[in-house]
């Protein structure tokens, strides 16, 4: 079953949120059979996966998946090439090359 799950995760580019914490307990036995998967969820914000200690009347622990309100936005500079100062750029490039050659 593990290989089948891995193939599905790979095929659909899914993200596994689990951090390795056991989610199933029965007597002295604990394991991690529960898997939380998503596709594209991180675009909505930072995602935090955790196990909650609520009484579910089940050997499985509850799982909480929190998504913050906004993802960190990285600002990109966009150059309007039609208004770009090519003369200054050429002068600057020429000076940089001259300095490199003079060293």
DSSP file (Angstrom, degrees, kcal/mol; ACC not computed):
  #  RESIDUE AA STRUCTURE BP1 BP2  ACC     N-H-->O    O-->H-N    N-H-->O    O-->H-N    TCO  KAPPA ALPHA  PHI   PSI    X-CA   Y-CA   Z-CA
    1    1 A X     >        0   0    0      0, 0.0     4,-2.5     0, 0.0     5,-0.2   0.000 360.0 360.0 360.0 -34.3    0.0    0.0    0.0
    2    2 A X  H  >  +     0   0    0      1,-0.2     4,-2.4     2,-0.2     5,-0.1   0.902 360.0  47.9 -61.6 -41.7    2.9    2.3    0.7
    3    3 A X  H  > S+     0   0    0      2,-0.2     4,-2.3     1,-0.2    -1,-0.2   0.881 110.6  51.6 -67.0 -37.7    4.2    2.0   -2.8
    4    4 A X  H  > S+     0   0    0      2,-0.2     4,-2.0     1,-0.2    -2,-0.2   0.925 111.3  47.5 -63.5 -43.6    0.7    2.7   -4.3
    5    5 A X  H  X S+     0   0    0     -4,-2.5     4,-2.7     1,-0.2    -2,-0.2   0.921 110.9  51.6 -62.9 -44.0    0.4    5.8   -2.1
    6    6 A X  H  X S+     0   0    0     -4,-2.4     4,-2.6     1,-0.2     5,-0.2   0.905 109.1  50.9 -59.1 -42.9    3.8    7.0   -3.2
    7    7 A X  H  X S+     0   0    0     -4,-2.3     4,-2.8     2,-0.2    -1,-0.2   0.896 111.3  47.5 -62.9 -40.8    2.9    6.5   -6.9
    8    8 A X  H  X S+     0   0    0     -4,-2.0     4,-2.2     2,-0.2     6,-0.2   0.929 112.2  49.5 -66.0 -45.2   -0.3    8.5   -6.4
    9    9 A X  H  <>S+     0   0    0     -4,-2.7     5,-2.4     1,-0.2     4,-0.4   0.923 115.8  43.5 -59.2 -45.7    1.5   11.3   -4.6
   10   10 A X  H ><5S+     0   0    0     -4,-2.6     3,-0.9    -5,-0.2    -2,-0.2   0.917 112.2  52.8 -66.1 -44.3    4.2   11.4   -7.3
   11   11 A X  H 3<5S+     0   0    0     -4,-2.8    -2,-0.2     1,-0.2    -1,-0.2   0.877 119.4  33.2 -61.3 -39.7    1.7   11.2  -10.2
   12   12 A X  T 3<5S-     0   0    0     -4,-2.2    -1,-0.2    -5,-0.2    -2,-0.2   0.261 106.1-120.6-104.1  11.2   -0.4   14.1   -9.0
   13   13 A X  T < 5 +     0   0    0     -3,-0.9    -3,-0.2    -4,-0.4     2,-0.1   0.908  50.9 175.3  52.1  47.8    2.4   16.2   -7.5
   14   14 A X      < -     0   0    0     -5,-2.4     2,-0.5    -6,-0.2    25,-0.2  -0.457  28.0-128.8 -84.5 157.5    0.8   16.1   -4.0
   15   15 A X  E     -A   38   0A   0     23,-3.0    23,-1.4    -2,-0.1     2,-0.6  -0.916  11.6-143.4-107.8 131.3    2.3   17.5   -0.9
   16   16 A X  E     -A   37   0A   0     -2,-0.5    21,-0.2    21,-0.2    19,-0.0  -0.849  14.3-173.7 -93.9 120.1    2.5   15.3    2.3
   17   17 A X        +     0   0    0     19,-2.7    32,-0.2    -2,-0.6    -1,-0.1   0.714  45.7 111.3 -88.0 -22.3    1.9   17.4    5.4
   18   18 A X        -     0   0    0     18,-0.5    -2,-0.1     1,-0.1    17,-0.0  -0.139  51.6-158.7 -55.5 147.2    2.6   14.8    8.1
   19   19 A X        -     0   0    0      2,-0.1    -1,-0.1     0, 0.0    -2,-0.0   0.274  54.1 -91.3-110.7   9.4    5.7   15.4   10.1
   20   20 A X  S    S+     0   0    0      1,-0.3     2,-0.1    12,-0.0    -2,-0.1   0.330  77.8 144.5  99.6  -6.7    6.2   11.8   11.3
   21   21 A X        -     0   0    0      1,-0.1    -1,-0.3     2,-0.0    -2,-0.1  -0.431  57.8-107.1 -65.2 135.4    4.2   12.2   14.5
   22   22 A X        -     0   0    0      1,-0.1    10,-0.3    -2,-0.1    -1,-0.1  -0.388  34.7-179.1 -64.1 139.6    2.3    9.0   15.4
   23   23 A X        +     0   0    0      8,-1.8    38,-3.1     1,-0.1     2,-0.4   0.367  62.8  61.7-120.6  -0.5   -1.5    9.3   14.8
   24   24 A X  E     +BC  31  60B   0      7,-1.9     7,-2.0    36,-0.3     2,-0.4  -0.997  56.8 177.3-132.6 132.3   -2.6    5.8   15.9
   25   25 A X  E     +B   30   0B   0     34,-2.6     2,-0.3    -2,-0.4     5,-0.2  -0.996   8.6 164.3-137.9 129.6   -2.2    4.3   19.4
   26   26 A X  E >   -B   29   0B   0      3,-3.0     3,-2.1    -2,-0.4     2,-0.2  -0.856  68.2 -51.9-145.6 107.3   -3.4    1.0   20.7
   27   27 A X  T 3  S-     0   0    0     -2,-0.3    -1,-0.1     1,-0.3     0, 0.0  -0.476 123.3 -17.7  63.6-127.1   -2.0   -0.4   23.9
   28   28 A X  T 3  S+     0   0    0     -2,-0.2     2,-0.4    -3,-0.1    -1,-0.3   0.382 120.5  96.6 -89.2   3.7    1.8   -0.2   23.6
   29   29 A X  E <   +B   26   0B   0     -3,-2.1    -3,-3.0     2,-0.0     2,-0.3  -0.814  45.8 171.4-102.1 130.9    1.6    0.1   19.8
   30   30 A X  E     +B   25   0B   0     -2,-0.4     2,-0.3    -5,-0.2    -5,-0.2  -0.991   6.2 158.7-133.9 144.7    1.8    3.4   18.0
   31   31 A X  E     -B   24   0B   0     -7,-2.0    -7,-1.9    -2,-0.3    -8,-1.8  -0.899  41.6-116.6-152.4-178.6    2.2    4.1   14.3
   32   32 A X        +     0   0    0     -2,-0.3   -10,-0.1   -10,-0.3   -14,-0.0  -0.592  50.6 140.2-126.7  68.2    1.6    6.7   11.6
   33   33 A X        +     0   0    0     -2,-0.3     2,-0.4     2,-0.0    -1,-0.1   0.695  49.2  89.2 -85.2 -17.2   -1.0    5.3    9.2
   34   34 A X        -     0   0    0     -3,-0.2     2,-0.4     2,-0.0   -10,-0.1  -0.670  58.1-170.3 -87.9 130.9   -2.9    8.6    8.6
   35   35 A X        -     0   0    0     -2,-0.4     2,-0.6   -17,-0.0    -2,-0.0  -0.971  12.6-155.5-125.0 132.9   -1.7   10.7    5.8
   36   36 A X        +     0   0    0     -2,-0.4   -19,-2.7     2,-0.0   -18,-0.5  -0.939  22.3 177.6-109.3 118.3   -2.7   14.3    5.0
   37   37 A X  E     +A   16   0A   0     -2,-0.6     2,-0.3   -21,-0.2   -21,-0.2  -0.849   5.5 170.9-120.1 152.6   -2.2   15.2    1.3
   38   38 A X  E     -A   15   0A   0    -23,-1.4   -23,-3.0    -2,-0.3     2,-0.4  -0.981  24.1-142.1-152.4 165.4   -3.0   18.4   -0.7
   39   39 A X  S    S-     0   0    0     -2,-0.3   -25,-0.1   -25,-0.2   -26,-0.1  -0.982  85.5 -14.5-129.8 118.9   -2.4   20.0   -4.1
   40   40 A X  S >  S+     0   0    0     -2,-0.4     3,-1.3     1,-0.1     4,-0.2   0.546  87.7 130.0  72.9   8.2   -1.7   23.7   -4.3
   41   41 A X  G >   +     0   0    0      1,-0.3     3,-1.9     2,-0.2     4,-0.3   0.837  62.7  66.1 -64.8 -32.4   -2.9   24.4   -0.7
   42   42 A X  G >  S+     0   0    0      1,-0.3     3,-0.9     2,-0.2    -1,-0.3   0.669  84.7  73.2 -67.2 -15.2    0.3   26.4    0.1
   43   43 A X  G <  S+     0   0    0     -3,-1.3    28,-0.4     1,-0.2    -1,-0.3   0.704  94.5  54.3 -69.7 -16.9   -0.8   29.1   -2.4
   44   44 A X  G <  S-     0   0    0     -3,-1.9     2,-0.3     1,-0.3    -1,-0.2   0.539 127.1 -65.0 -92.2  -8.5   -3.4   30.2    0.1
   45   45 A X  S <  S-     0   0    0     -3,-0.9    -1,-0.3    -4,-0.3    26,-0.3  -0.890  75.6 -34.8 150.3-179.4   -1.0   30.7    2.9
   46   46 A X        -     0   0    0     24,-0.6    22,-2.7    -2,-0.3     2,-0.5  -0.522  58.6-141.7 -71.7 137.5    1.5   28.9    5.2
   47   47 A X  E     -D   67   0C   0     20,-0.2     2,-0.5    -2,-0.2    20,-0.2  -0.880  15.3-169.9-109.3 130.6    0.3   25.5    6.1
   48   48 A X  E     -D   66   0C   0     18,-2.9    18,-2.8    -2,-0.5     2,-0.4  -0.973   3.2-165.7-123.3 119.0    0.7   24.0    9.6
   49   49 A X  E     +D   65   0C   0     -2,-0.5     2,-0.3   -32,-0.2    16,-0.2  -0.846  20.2 156.2-101.6 135.7    0.0   20.3   10.3
   50   50 A X  E     -D   64   0C   0     14,-2.3    14,-3.3    -2,-0.4     2,-0.4  -0.991  40.9-115.4-154.9 160.7   -0.4   19.0   13.8
   51   51 A X  E     -D   63   0C   0     -2,-0.3     2,-0.3    12,-0.2    12,-0.3  -0.837  30.3-150.9 -96.6 133.9   -1.9   16.2   15.9
   52   52 A X  E     -D   62   0C   0     10,-2.5    10,-1.1    -2,-0.4     2,-0.6  -0.819  12.5-135.9-107.6 148.9   -4.6   17.3   18.4
   53   53 A X        +     0   0    0     -2,-0.3     2,-0.2     8,-0.1     8,-0.0  -0.339  51.0 141.2-101.0  51.2   -5.3   15.6   21.7
   54   54 A X        -     0   0    0     -2,-0.6     2,-1.0     1,-0.0     8,-0.3  -0.584  61.4-107.9 -86.3 155.3   -9.1   15.5   21.6
   55   55 A X        +     0   0    0     -2,-0.2     6,-0.1     1,-0.2    -2,-0.1  -0.744  45.9 164.8 -85.2 102.8  -11.1   12.5   22.8
   56   56 A X        -     0   0    0     -2,-1.0    -1,-0.2     2,-0.3     3,-0.1   0.418  50.6-121.7 -98.3  -0.3  -12.4   11.0   19.5
   57   57 A X  S    S+     0   0    0      1,-0.3     2,-0.3    -3,-0.1    -2,-0.1   0.887  84.1  99.1  56.6  39.8  -13.3    7.7   21.0
   58   58 A X  S    S-     0   0    0      2,-0.2    -2,-0.3   -33,-0.0    -1,-0.3  -0.973  86.2-119.5-148.5 152.5  -10.9    6.2   18.4
   59   59 A X  S    S+     0   0    0     -2,-0.3   -34,-2.6    -3,-0.1     2,-0.4   0.558  93.2  90.2 -72.6  -4.2   -7.4    4.9   18.5
   60   60 A X  B    S-C   24   0B   0    -36,-0.2   -36,-0.3    -4,-0.1    -2,-0.2  -0.762  77.1-131.6 -92.7 136.4   -6.6    7.6   15.9
   61   61 A X        -     0   0    0    -38,-3.1    -8,-0.1    -2,-0.4     2,-0.1  -0.493  29.4-103.4 -77.4 154.1   -5.6   11.1   17.0
   62   62 A X  E     -D   52   0C   0    -10,-1.1   -10,-2.5    -8,-0.3     2,-0.4  -0.462  32.9-143.8 -73.0 152.2   -7.3   14.1   15.5
   63   63 A X  E     -D   51   0C   0    -12,-0.3     2,-0.5    -2,-0.1   -12,-0.2  -0.971   8.6-160.1-122.4 134.5   -5.3   16.0   12.9
   64   64 A X  E     -D   50   0C   0    -14,-3.3   -14,-2.3    -2,-0.4     2,-0.5  -0.950   5.1-172.1-114.8 133.0   -5.4   19.8   12.5
   65   65 A X  E     -D   49   0C   0     -2,-0.5     2,-0.4   -16,-0.2   -16,-0.2  -0.946  11.1-170.8-124.8 108.0   -4.4   21.5    9.2
   66   66 A X  E     -D   48   0C   0    -18,-2.8   -18,-2.9    -2,-0.5     2,-0.5  -0.833   7.8-164.7-104.3 135.8   -4.2   25.3    9.6
   67   67 A X  E     -D   47   0C   0     -2,-0.4   -20,-0.2   -20,-0.2   -21,-0.1  -0.980  20.2-131.5-118.7 122.8   -3.7   27.6    6.6
   68   68 A X        -     0   0    0    -22,-2.7     3,-0.1    -2,-0.5   -20,-0.0  -0.187  27.2-106.8 -67.4 167.4   -2.7   31.2    7.4
   69   69 A X  S    S+     0   0    0      1,-0.2     2,-0.4   -24,-0.1    -1,-0.1   0.791  96.5  23.7 -71.2 -28.5   -4.7   34.0    5.7
   70   70 A X        -     0   0    0    -24,-0.0   -24,-0.6     3,-0.0     2,-0.2  -0.998  69.8-131.1-141.9 140.5   -2.0   35.0    3.2
   71   71 A X        -     0   0    0     -2,-0.4     2,-0.3   -28,-0.4   -28,-0.1  -0.565  48.4 -89.6 -78.9 151.6    1.0   33.4    1.6
   72   72 A X        -     0   0    0     -2,-0.2     2,-0.5     1,-0.1    -1,-0.1  -0.478  46.1-141.9 -63.7 124.7    4.2   35.4    1.7
   73   73 A X        -     0   0    0     -2,-0.3     2,-0.7    -3,-0.0    -1,-0.1  -0.793   7.1-152.8 -96.5 127.0    4.2   37.5   -1.4
   74   74 A X        -     0   0    0     -2,-0.5     2,-0.3     2,-0.0    -2,-0.0  -0.880  16.8-135.8-100.1 119.2    7.5   38.0   -3.2
   75   75 A X        -     0   0    0     -2,-0.7     2,-0.4     1,-0.0    -2,-0.0  -0.569  17.4-157.9 -77.7 133.0    7.6   41.3   -5.1
   76   76 A X        -     0   0    0     -2,-0.3     2,-0.5     2,-0.0    -1,-0.0  -0.923  14.7-128.7-112.6 135.8    9.0   41.1   -8.6
   77   77 A X        -     0   0    0     -2,-0.4     2,-0.5     2,-0.0    -2,-0.0  -0.704  21.9-159.6 -82.4 129.3   10.4   44.0  -10.4
   78   78 A X        -     0   0    0     -2,-0.5     2,-0.5     2,-0.0    -2,-0.0  -0.944   5.8-148.0-111.8 127.2    8.9   44.4  -13.9
   79   79 A X        -     0   0    0     -2,-0.5     2,-1.2     5,-0.0     3,-0.1  -0.819   8.5-142.5 -99.6 129.0   10.8   46.4  -16.4
   80   80 A X    >   -     0   0    0     -2,-0.5     3,-1.9     1,-0.2     4,-0.4  -0.760  17.9-166.3 -86.0  96.0    9.0   48.4  -19.1
   81   81 A X  G >  S+     0   0    0     -2,-1.2     3,-0.7     1,-0.3    -1,-0.2   0.751  81.5  62.7 -61.6 -26.1   11.5   47.8  -21.9
   82   82 A X  G 3  S+     0   0    0      1,-0.2    -1,-0.3    -3,-0.1    -2,-0.0   0.753 112.7  36.3 -71.1 -21.5    9.9   50.5  -24.1
   83   83 A X  G <  S+     0   0    0     -3,-1.9    -1,-0.2     2,-0.1    -2,-0.2   0.281  88.1 129.8-110.3   8.3   10.9   53.1  -21.5
   84   84 A X    <   -     0   0    0     -3,-0.7     2,-1.6    -4,-0.4     3,-0.2  -0.390  64.5-122.9 -68.1 139.0   14.2   51.5  -20.4
   85   85 A X     >  +     0   0    0      1,-0.2     4,-2.0    -2,-0.1     5,-0.1  -0.627  37.2 172.1 -85.3  85.0   17.2   53.9  -20.4
   86   86 A X  H  > S+     0   0    0     -2,-1.6     4,-2.6     1,-0.2    -1,-0.2   0.810  72.9  57.8 -67.4 -30.9   19.5   52.0  -22.7
   87   87 A X  H  > S+     0   0    0      2,-0.2     4,-2.5     1,-0.2    -1,-0.2   0.945 109.1  44.2 -66.0 -47.4   22.1   54.8  -22.9
   88   88 A X  H  > S+     0   0    0      1,-0.2     4,-2.8     2,-0.2     5,-0.2   0.904 113.7  51.8 -62.5 -40.5   22.6   54.7  -19.1
   89   89 A X  H  X S+     0   0    0     -4,-2.0     4,-2.8     2,-0.2    -2,-0.2   0.925 110.6  47.4 -62.1 -44.4   22.7   51.0  -19.2
   90   90 A X  H  X S+     0   0    0     -4,-2.6     4,-2.5     2,-0.2    -2,-0.2   0.915 113.2  48.6 -63.4 -43.5   25.3   50.9  -22.0
   91   91 A X  H  X S+     0   0    0     -4,-2.5     4,-2.2     2,-0.2    -2,-0.2   0.926 113.3  47.0 -62.0 -45.3   27.4   53.5  -20.1
   92   92 A X  H  X S+     0   0    0     -4,-2.8     4,-2.4     2,-0.2    -2,-0.2   0.929 113.4  48.1 -62.3 -46.4   27.2   51.6  -16.9
   93   93 A X  H  X S+     0   0    0     -4,-2.8     4,-2.5     1,-0.2    -1,-0.2   0.907 110.8  51.3 -61.5 -42.4   28.1   48.3  -18.6
   94   94 A X  H  X S+     0   0    0     -4,-2.5     4,-2.3     1,-0.2    -1,-0.2   0.906 111.1  48.3 -62.0 -42.3   31.0   49.9  -20.4
   95   95 A X  H  X S+     0   0    0     -4,-2.2     4,-2.5     2,-0.2    -2,-0.2   0.882 110.5  50.8 -66.8 -39.2   32.3   51.3  -17.1
   96   96 A X  H  X S+     0   0    0     -4,-2.4     4,-2.2     2,-0.2    -2,-0.2   0.934 112.6  46.2 -63.6 -46.1   32.0   47.9  -15.3
   97   97 A X  H  X S+     0   0    0     -4,-2.5     4,-2.3     2,-0.2    -2,-0.2   0.895 111.8  51.6 -63.5 -40.0   33.9   46.2  -18.1
   98   98 A X  H  X S+     0   0    0     -4,-2.3     4,-1.9     1,-0.2    -2,-0.2   0.924 109.9  49.4 -62.0 -44.8   36.5   48.9  -18.1
   99   99 A X  H  X S+     0   0    0     -4,-2.5     4,-0.9     1,-0.2    -2,-0.2   0.892 111.3  49.8 -62.1 -40.1   37.0   48.5  -14.3
  100  100 A X  H  < S+     0   0    0     -4,-2.2     3,-0.5     1,-0.2    -1,-0.2   0.891 111.7  47.9 -65.9 -39.2   37.3   44.7  -14.7
  101  101 A X  H  < S+     0   0    0     -4,-2.3    -1,-0.2     1,-0.2    -2,-0.2   0.804 107.1  57.1 -72.1 -28.8   39.9   45.1  -17.4
  102  102 A X  H  <        0   0    0     -4,-1.9    -1,-0.2     1,-0.2    -2,-0.2   0.697 360.0 360.0 -75.5 -18.8   41.9   47.6  -15.4
  103  103 A X     <        0   0    0     -4,-0.9    -1,-0.2    -3,-0.5    -2,-0.1   0.485 360.0 360.0 -73.7 360.0   42.3   45.2  -12.4
